[in-house]
């Protein structure tokens, strides 16, 4: 939602931009006195984000891939590890039954929320029992009919939670290591209005309202008595929204922010100024199709139309003109992943004659028109793609988002988006984002995508590679994703204040707990 790799803020823009590209109660969380004293500059980490991470309030279940921003104020049942795996957090133990249709969690004792209440199994149950609320996109794949449908959640005692699934879920703990696993206090769940203006979590920091400006800056101060305080190095974390890539790069090299996501277009500038720069490959920039049913724009309901768009895009021209150093691709998966198939770059490469033939077969020989929502970040790319589609008869109209709300709504109001998609784990990404998350609010189905996802989830070795290859092929063939190019994710840091940044496996967002002072 390049996205801010250091605070998951990018997904706020990813949801807004990428997508757009198509995209009175005072709580303990809101007092600046929570830290006990003001922090010095050396005790403060300032993070440059590429968007507003709390555009829809402070309920983590309303977001997808907003982990690093929200992990400052919320604990999750599991957390990611430095190597990209997951480990228990609010849960201390977990066990599956023999057929993997039931997961039992043992909760950590003595955890308190910032509002003074205590973590219990009943609170976890209340959180997960919200899964059928369509507004809570983090739970989409766990809802009724979802790829990881939870049939029932029970709390047999204060420290035990039992999840029963509609079908086997052998790696479900991985889905509880991000937004979907973050737990809101009972008080927060009971007052949605209050949750809209402040977080109700048990995390290491609380929101300092006096030092925050909605949509611009969010100041988090260390919470006294937090059970895992030693894991977080800074007394204060300030998130600044800097959506313009050059402005964000300028802020980084001038020392206004300590860490920031760096767009590929500004990476050379940042590096030339002696600023630290970490990189991670494996981000595929793609046009996600939201309207697989043709509800918003009828032509998109026909697979042949989506295929026509696949072959109407000249990816090489796009990269040569706007993204030098990146790699054009027709694969949904990055080139380093199991399941990547170089032959797709030929099968679904640039072929305007094939595009026109597919459109004619679908009944649109004279073409058709549709509208996408744009942002400052994706406008230039979409203008280039607009010309390419026009050459085969498709009129893609561009409309700048008038507000963050309009950008977020694009998944329901436009047929197509724009997304820098990182695949930390293909099966989880499929279940939580592509099939059951914000990229599929229509709850469209594809038998093969479901079959291959399920096969990959339960396989290892050659069988897993085979399933992932079929999955990658079908994503492109079905036109659920229209890949454009593979790029690097860049994270910049002030070498005088921050140690070199590292990524959690293939996850493009460094863990907040992994960011440490240089000395």
C-alpha positions as CSV (number, residue, x, y, z in Angstrom):
1,X,0.0,0.0,0.0
2,X,7.8,1.9,-2.8
3,X,6.0,1.2,0.5
4,X,7.5,2.1,3.8
5,X,9.4,-1.0,4.7
6,X,10.2,0.2,8.2
7,X,6.8,0.8,9.6
8,X,4.4,-1.0,7.4
9,X,3.2,2.4,6.7
10,X,3.6,1.5,3.2
11,X,0.7,-0.7,3.3
12,X,-1.3,2.1,4.4
13,X,-0.3,3.7,1.2
14,X,-0.3,0.3,-0.5
15,X,-3.9,0.0,0.4
16,X,-4.4,3.6,-0.4
17,X,-1.9,4.1,-3.2
18,X,-1.4,0.8,-4.5
19,X,-4.9,0.0,-4.2
20,X,-5.7,3.4,-5.3
21,X,-3.4,3.0,-7.9
22,X,-5.7,1.1,-9.5
23,X,-4.2,2.9,-6.0
24,X,-14.3,10.9,25.0
25,X,-12.9,8.5,27.3
26,X,-9.2,9.1,28.0
27,X,-7.3,5.9,27.6
28,X,-3.9,5.0,29.1
29,X,-2.7,4.9,25.5
30,X,-3.1,8.6,24.9
31,X,-1.1,10.3,27.6
32,X,2.4,11.8,27.0
33,X,3.2,11.1,30.7
34,X,3.4,7.4,30.0
35,X,7.1,7.5,29.6
36,X,7.7,9.4,32.8
37,X,9.9,12.0,31.1
38,X,10.7,13.5,27.8
39,X,13.3,11.6,25.8
40,X,16.5,13.0,24.5
41,X,17.4,12.9,20.8
42,X,19.5,9.8,21.3
43,X,16.6,8.0,22.9
44,X,14.3,8.8,20.0
45,X,13.9,7.0,16.7
46,X,12.3,9.0,13.9
47,X,10.9,7.0,11.1
48,X,9.9,8.4,7.7
49,X,6.8,6.8,6.3
50,X,5.4,6.9,2.8
51,X,1.8,7.4,4.0
52,X,-0.7,7.6,6.9
53,X,-0.5,4.4,8.9
54,X,-3.6,5.2,10.9
55,X,-5.9,6.5,8.2
56,X,-8.7,4.3,9.4
57,X,-8.1,4.6,13.1
58,X,-6.2,2.3,15.4
59,X,-7.9,-1.1,15.0
60,X,-5.1,-3.3,13.5
61,X,-7.7,-5.7,12.0
62,X,-8.7,-2.9,9.6
63,X,-5.4,-3.2,7.8
64,X,-3.3,-5.7,6.0
65,X,0.6,-5.7,6.4
66,X,0.7,-2.8,8.8
67,X,2.8,-4.8,11.2
68,X,5.6,-2.4,12.0
69,X,3.6,0.6,12.8
70,X,1.1,-1.3,15.0
71,X,3.7,-3.5,16.7
72,X,4.7,-0.3,18.6
73,X,1.4,-0.3,20.4
74,X,0.0,-3.9,20.1
75,X,1.3,-7.3,21.0
76,X,0.4,-10.2,18.7
77,X,-0.1,-13.9,19.5
78,X,3.0,-14.7,17.4
79,X,5.9,-12.5,16.1
80,X,8.3,-12.7,13.2
81,X,11.9,-13.7,13.8
82,X,15.0,-12.3,12.3
83,X,15.2,-15.2,9.8
84,X,11.6,-14.7,8.6
85,X,10.1,-17.4,10.7
86,X,7.6,-17.0,13.6
87,X,7.7,-17.6,17.3
88,X,5.1,-17.4,20.1
89,X,4.6,-14.0,21.9
90,X,1.3,-13.5,23.6
91,X,0.9,-17.2,23.1
92,X,3.7,-19.1,24.8
93,X,2.9,-22.5,23.4
94,X,0.8,-23.9,20.6
95,X,-0.2,-27.4,19.4
96,X,-2.3,-28.8,16.5
97,X,-4.4,-31.9,16.6
98,X,-3.5,-34.8,14.4
99,X,-5.4,-33.6,11.3
100,X,-4.4,-29.9,11.7
101,X,-8.0,-28.8,12.0
102,X,-7.6,-27.5,15.5
103,X,-5.0,-25.2,17.1
104,X,-4.6,-24.8,20.9
105,X,-2.9,-21.7,22.2
106,X,-1.5,-21.3,25.7
107,X,-1.4,-17.6,26.6
108,X,1.3,-15.6,28.5
109,X,0.4,-14.8,32.1
110,X,0.5,-11.4,33.6
111,X,0.2,-9.4,30.4
112,X,-1.7,-6.1,30.9
113,X,-3.0,-3.6,28.4
114,X,-2.3,0.1,28.5
115,X,-5.8,0.7,29.8
116,X,-5.0,-1.4,32.8
117,X,-7.0,-4.5,31.9
118,X,-5.5,-8.0,31.7
119,X,-5.0,-10.4,28.8
120,X,-7.3,-13.4,29.0
121,X,-8.4,-16.1,26.7
122,X,-11.9,-14.5,26.7
123,X,-10.3,-11.3,25.3
124,X,-8.5,-13.2,22.5
125,X,-11.8,-15.0,21.7
126,X,-13.6,-11.6,21.4
127,X,-11.0,-10.4,19.0
128,X,-11.2,-13.4,16.7
129,X,-14.9,-13.6,16.9
130,X,-15.0,-10.3,14.9
131,X,-13.7,-12.2,11.9
132,X,-17.0,-12.0,9.9
133,X,-17.0,-8.2,10.0
134,X,-16.2,-7.3,6.3
135,X,-14.6,-4.0,7.4
136,X,-11.8,-6.0,9.2
137,X,-9.7,-6.9,6.3
138,X,-7.0,-8.6,8.3
139,X,-9.6,-11.3,9.2
140,X,-10.9,-11.8,5.7
141,X,-9.4,-15.2,5.1
142,X,-10.5,-16.4,8.5
143,X,-14.2,-15.5,8.0
144,X,-16.9,-17.8,6.9
145,X,-16.1,-19.1,3.4
146,X,-12.5,-17.9,3.7
147,X,-9.4,-19.9,2.8
148,X,-8.5,-20.3,6.5
149,X,-12.0,-20.3,7.9
150,X,-12.3,-20.5,11.6
151,X,-15.5,-22.4,12.5
152,X,-15.2,-21.8,16.2
153,X,-13.1,-20.2,18.9
154,X,-13.4,-21.4,22.5
155,X,-11.8,-20.3,25.8
156,X,-11.9,-23.3,28.1
157,X,-9.9,-21.4,30.8
158,X,-8.2,-18.0,31.2
159,X,-5.0,-19.1,29.6
160,X,-6.2,-21.4,26.8
161,X,-7.7,-20.6,23.4
162,X,-8.8,-23.3,20.9
163,X,-9.3,-22.5,17.3
164,X,-11.3,-25.0,15.1
165,X,-10.9,-24.7,11.4
166,X,-13.2,-25.7,8.5
167,X,-10.2,-27.5,6.9
168,X,-6.7,-28.3,7.8
169,X,-4.4,-25.3,8.5
170,X,-0.9,-26.7,9.2
171,X,0.8,-23.3,9.4
172,X,-1.9,-21.0,10.8
173,X,0.5,-19.6,13.4
174,X,2.2,-17.6,10.6
175,X,-1.0,-15.7,10.0
176,X,-1.1,-14.7,13.7
177,X,2.3,-12.9,13.5
178,X,1.0,-9.7,12.0
179,X,-2.2,-7.6,12.0
180,X,-4.6,-10.5,12.4
181,X,-2.8,-11.7,15.5
182,X,-2.7,-8.4,17.3
183,X,-5.0,-8.3,20.3
184,X,-7.2,-5.3,21.2
185,X,-8.3,-4.9,24.8
186,X,-11.9,-5.6,25.8
187,X,-12.4,-1.9,26.5
188,X,-11.2,-1.0,23.0
189,X,-13.5,-3.6,21.4
190,X,-16.4,-2.2,23.4
191,X,-15.9,1.3,22.2
192,X,-15.3,1.5,18.5
193,X,-15.4,5.3,18.5
194,X,-12.5,5.5,21.1
195,X,-10.6,2.9,19.2
196,X,-10.8,5.1,16.1
197,X,-8.8,7.8,17.8
198,X,-6.4,5.9,20.0
199,X,-4.9,2.3,20.3
200,X,-6.0,-0.1,23.0
201,X,-3.1,-2.5,23.0
202,X,-0.6,-4.2,25.3
203,X,2.5,-3.2,23.2
204,X,5.8,-1.6,24.2
205,X,4.6,2.0,23.5
206,X,1.6,4.2,23.9
207,X,0.4,7.0,21.7
208,X,1.3,10.5,22.9
209,X,-1.6,12.5,21.5
210,X,0.0,15.8,22.4
211,X,3.0,15.0,20.2
212,X,0.9,13.6,17.3
213,X,-0.9,15.2,14.3
214,X,-3.4,13.0,12.5
215,X,-2.0,12.0,9.1
216,X,1.3,13.8,9.6
217,X,3.1,12.6,12.8
218,X,2.6,9.9,15.4
219,X,4.6,9.9,18.6
220,X,4.9,6.7,20.6
221,X,6.4,6.7,24.1
222,X,7.7,3.7,26.1
223,X,5.1,2.1,28.4
224,X,6.2,1.4,31.9
225,X,5.9,-2.2,33.1
226,X,5.8,-3.7,29.6
227,X,6.7,-7.4,29.8
228,X,9.3,-7.4,27.0
229,X,10.6,-3.8,27.2
230,X,14.3,-4.8,26.7
231,X,13.5,-5.9,23.1
232,X,12.9,-2.3,22.1
233,X,15.9,0.1,22.1
234,X,14.2,3.5,22.1
235,X,12.2,5.4,24.6
236,X,10.3,7.3,21.9
237,X,9.4,6.4,18.3
238,X,8.1,9.1,16.0
239,X,6.5,8.2,12.7
240,X,6.4,11.0,10.1
241,X,4.3,10.7,7.0
242,X,6.3,11.7,4.0
243,X,4.5,10.3,0.9
244,X,6.7,12.1,-1.7
245,X,9.8,9.8,-2.4
246,X,12.2,12.7,-2.9
247,X,11.0,14.6,0.2
248,X,11.5,11.4,2.2
249,X,15.0,10.9,0.8
250,X,15.8,14.6,1.6
251,X,14.6,14.1,5.1
252,X,16.8,11.1,5.5
253,X,20.0,12.5,4.2
254,X,19.5,15.8,6.2
255,X,19.0,13.9,9.4
256,X,15.3,14.9,9.9
257,X,14.5,11.2,10.1
258,X,16.7,8.3,11.2
259,X,15.3,5.5,9.0
260,X,13.0,5.6,6.0
261,X,11.8,3.6,3.1
262,X,13.8,4.7,0.0
263,X,12.3,4.5,-3.5
264,X,14.4,3.0,-6.2
265,X,14.4,6.3,-8.0
266,X,16.1,8.0,-5.0
267,X,18.4,5.1,-3.9
268,X,21.5,6.5,-5.8
269,X,20.9,9.9,-4.3
270,X,20.7,8.5,-0.8
271,X,23.8,6.4,-1.2
272,X,25.8,9.2,-2.7
273,X,25.2,11.3,0.4
274,X,26.9,8.6,2.6
275,X,23.6,7.5,4.1
276,X,23.2,3.8,5.0
277,X,21.2,1.7,2.6
278,X,19.9,-1.8,3.0
279,X,18.2,-3.6,0.2
280,X,16.0,-6.7,-0.3
281,X,14.9,-8.2,-3.6
282,X,11.6,-9.9,-4.2
283,X,9.1,-7.1,-4.5
284,X,6.8,-7.6,-7.5
285,X,5.0,-4.4,-8.7
286,X,1.7,-5.5,-10.1
287,X,-1.7,-4.4,-11.2
288,X,-4.1,-6.3,-9.0
289,X,-7.6,-6.9,-10.4
290,X,-10.2,-6.2,-7.7
291,X,-13.2,-6.7,-10.0
292,X,-13.0,-10.4,-10.9
293,X,-16.8,-10.6,-11.1
294,X,-17.3,-7.7,-13.4
295,X,-19.4,-5.9,-10.8
296,X,-17.8,-2.5,-11.2
297,X,-16.7,-2.9,-14.9
298,X,-18.4,-5.7,-16.7
299,X,-15.5,-6.6,-19.0
300,X,-13.3,-7.5,-16.1
301,X,-15.6,-10.4,-15.3
302,X,-14.2,-12.2,-18.4
303,X,-10.9,-13.9,-17.9
304,X,-10.0,-13.1,-21.5
305,X,-10.2,-9.4,-20.9
306,X,-7.8,-9.7,-18.0
307,X,-5.5,-11.8,-20.2
308,X,-5.6,-9.1,-22.8
309,X,-4.4,-6.6,-20.3
310,X,-1.5,-9.0,-19.4
311,X,-0.2,-9.0,-23.0
312,X,-1.0,-5.3,-23.8
313,X,1.5,-4.0,-21.3
314,X,5.1,-3.5,-22.6
315,X,7.0,-4.2,-19.4
316,X,10.4,-3.6,-20.9
317,X,9.5,-0.1,-22.0
318,X,8.1,0.6,-18.6
319,X,11.3,-0.5,-16.9
320,X,13.6,1.2,-19.4
321,X,11.8,4.5,-19.2
322,X,10.9,4.7,-15.5
323,X,12.5,1.9,-13.4
324,X,16.1,1.4,-14.6
325,X,17.8,-1.3,-12.5
326,X,14.6,-3.3,-12.0
327,X,13.5,-6.3,-14.0
328,X,10.4,-6.7,-16.2
329,X,8.5,-9.8,-15.3
330,X,5.2,-11.6,-16.1
331,X,5.6,-13.8,-13.0
332,X,3.5,-13.2,-9.9
333,X,6.3,-14.6,-7.8
334,X,9.9,-13.1,-7.4
335,X,12.6,-14.8,-9.4
336,X,14.3,-16.2,-6.2
337,X,11.1,-18.1,-5.2
338,X,10.1,-21.7,-5.6
339,X,7.4,-21.6,-8.3
340,X,9.0,-18.9,-10.5
341,X,8.7,-19.9,-14.1
342,X,10.8,-18.0,-16.7
343,X,8.6,-19.3,-19.5
344,X,5.7,-17.1,-18.3
345,X,7.7,-14.0,-19.4
346,X,7.3,-15.3,-23.0
347,X,3.8,-16.7,-22.7
348,X,2.4,-13.6,-21.1
349,X,4.9,-11.1,-22.6
350,X,4.1,-8.0,-24.7
351,X,1.8,-9.1,-27.6
352,X,-0.7,-6.4,-28.7
353,X,-2.0,-8.6,-31.6
354,X,-2.9,-11.3,-29.0
355,X,-4.5,-8.6,-26.8
356,X,-6.8,-7.5,-29.6
357,X,-7.7,-11.1,-30.5
358,X,-8.6,-11.8,-26.8
359,X,-10.7,-8.7,-26.6
360,X,-12.5,-9.6,-29.8
361,X,-13.2,-13.1,-28.5
362,X,-14.6,-11.6,-25.3
363,X,-17.0,-9.4,-27.3
364,X,-15.0,-6.2,-26.9
365,X,-13.5,-5.8,-30.4
366,X,-14.2,-2.0,-30.2
367,X,-12.6,-1.8,-26.7
368,X,-14.0,-0.5,-23.5
369,X,-13.2,2.1,-20.8
370,X,-12.8,2.1,-17.1
371,X,-11.4,4.4,-14.4
372,X,-8.7,3.9,-11.8
373,X,-7.7,6.0,-8.8
374,X,-4.2,7.4,-8.8
375,X,-1.9,9.0,-6.4
376,X,1.2,11.1,-6.7
377,X,3.3,7.9,-6.2
378,X,1.8,6.0,-9.1
379,X,0.6,8.6,-11.5
380,X,3.6,8.4,-13.9
381,X,3.5,4.6,-14.2
382,X,-0.2,4.6,-14.8
383,X,0.1,7.3,-17.5
384,X,2.6,5.1,-19.3
385,X,0.4,2.0,-19.0
386,X,-2.6,4.1,-20.1
387,X,-0.9,4.7,-23.5
388,X,-0.1,1.1,-23.9
389,X,-3.7,0.0,-23.2
390,X,-5.0,2.7,-25.5
391,X,-3.1,1.1,-28.4
392,X,-5.2,-2.1,-28.2
393,X,-8.5,-0.2,-27.6
394,X,-8.7,-0.1,-23.9
395,X,-9.4,3.4,-22.5
396,X,-8.1,3.5,-18.9
397,X,-9.1,6.8,-17.4
398,X,-7.1,8.2,-14.5
399,X,-8.7,10.0,-11.5
400,X,-6.5,11.4,-8.7
401,X,-7.7,10.4,-5.2
402,X,-9.5,13.3,-3.6
403,X,-9.0,11.9,-0.1
404,X,-7.4,8.9,1.7
405,X,-10.9,7.5,2.1
406,X,-11.4,7.5,-1.7
407,X,-8.1,5.8,-2.1
408,X,-8.9,3.1,0.4
409,X,-12.4,2.6,-1.1
410,X,-10.8,1.9,-4.5
411,X,-10.8,-1.9,-3.9
412,X,-14.6,-1.7,-4.1
413,X,-15.1,1.1,-6.5
414,X,-12.6,0.5,-9.3
415,X,-11.6,-2.7,-11.2
416,X,-7.9,-2.3,-11.1
417,X,-5.1,-1.2,-8.7
418,X,-1.4,-0.8,-8.4
419,X,0.6,-2.6,-5.8
420,X,4.2,-3.2,-4.8
421,X,3.7,-6.8,-3.5
422,X,6.2,-8.5,-1.3
423,X,5.8,-12.3,-0.8
424,X,7.2,-13.1,2.7
425,X,5.4,-16.5,2.5
426,X,3.4,-17.4,-0.6
427,X,0.7,-19.6,1.1
428,X,0.0,-17.0,3.8
429,X,0.0,-14.2,1.3
430,X,-2.5,-16.1,-0.9
431,X,-4.8,-16.9,2.0
432,X,-4.6,-13.6,3.8
433,X,-4.3,-11.1,1.0
434,X,-5.1,-12.5,-2.5
435,X,-7.9,-15.0,-1.8
436,X,-9.2,-13.9,1.5
437,X,-8.0,-10.3,2.1
438,X,-8.2,-6.8,0.7
439,X,-7.4,-7.9,-2.9
440,X,-10.6,-9.9,-2.9
441,X,-13.3,-8.0,-1.2
442,X,-15.8,-9.5,-3.7
443,X,-14.9,-12.9,-2.4
444,X,-14.4,-14.2,-5.9
445,X,-13.4,-17.8,-6.3
446,X,-11.1,-19.8,-8.5
447,X,-11.0,-23.5,-8.0
448,X,-7.4,-23.9,-9.2
449,X,-6.0,-21.1,-7.1
450,X,-7.6,-22.6,-4.0
451,X,-6.4,-26.1,-5.0
452,X,-2.8,-25.1,-5.6
453,X,-2.7,-22.9,-2.4
454,X,-3.9,-25.8,-0.3
455,X,-1.5,-28.2,-2.0
456,X,1.5,-25.9,-1.3
457,X,0.4,-25.5,2.3
458,X,0.6,-29.2,3.0
459,X,3.6,-30.0,0.9
460,X,7.4,-29.9,1.2
461,X,10.3,-30.3,-1.3
462,X,9.5,-31.0,-4.9
463,X,5.8,-31.3,-4.3
464,X,5.7,-27.9,-2.8
465,X,7.7,-26.4,-5.7
466,X,5.3,-28.1,-8.1
467,X,2.2,-26.6,-6.4
468,X,3.8,-23.2,-6.2
469,X,4.7,-23.2,-9.9
470,X,1.1,-24.1,-10.8
471,X,-0.1,-21.4,-8.4
472,X,2.1,-18.7,-10.0
473,X,1.0,-19.8,-13.5
474,X,-2.6,-19.6,-12.6
475,X,-2.4,-16.2,-10.9
476,X,-1.1,-14.8,-14.2
477,X,-3.3,-16.9,-16.5
478,X,-6.5,-15.9,-14.5
479,X,-5.4,-12.3,-14.5
480,X,-5.9,-11.9,-10.8
481,X,-2.5,-10.2,-10.8
482,X,-0.9,-8.5,-13.7
483,X,2.8,-8.3,-12.9
484,X,4.9,-5.4,-14.2
485,X,8.4,-5.6,-12.8
486,X,10.5,-7.0,-9.9
487,X,12.2,-4.4,-7.8
488,X,14.4,-4.0,-4.8
489,X,13.1,-2.7,-1.5
490,X,15.4,-0.1,0.0
491,X,15.6,1.0,3.6
492,X,17.8,3.9,4.5
493,X,19.3,4.8,7.8
494,X,21.5,7.4,9.5
495,X,24.8,5.5,10.1
496,X,25.7,7.8,13.0
497,X,22.5,6.9,14.9
498,X,21.3,3.5,13.7
499,X,23.0,0.2,13.1
500,X,22.6,-1.3,9.6
501,X,19.0,-2.4,9.0
502,X,18.2,-6.0,8.5
503,X,15.1,-7.6,7.0
504,X,13.1,-10.5,8.6
505,X,13.6,-13.2,5.9
506,X,11.8,-12.1,2.8
507,X,9.6,-9.7,4.7
508,X,10.2,-6.1,3.3
509,X,9.6,-4.6,6.7
510,X,12.4,-4.6,9.3
511,X,11.2,-5.6,12.7
512,X,10.8,-2.6,15.0
513,X,12.7,-4.5,17.6
514,X,15.6,-5.0,15.2
515,X,16.3,-1.3,14.9
516,X,19.1,-0.5,17.3
517,X,21.3,2.6,18.1
518,X,24.7,2.7,16.3
519,X,26.5,2.9,19.7
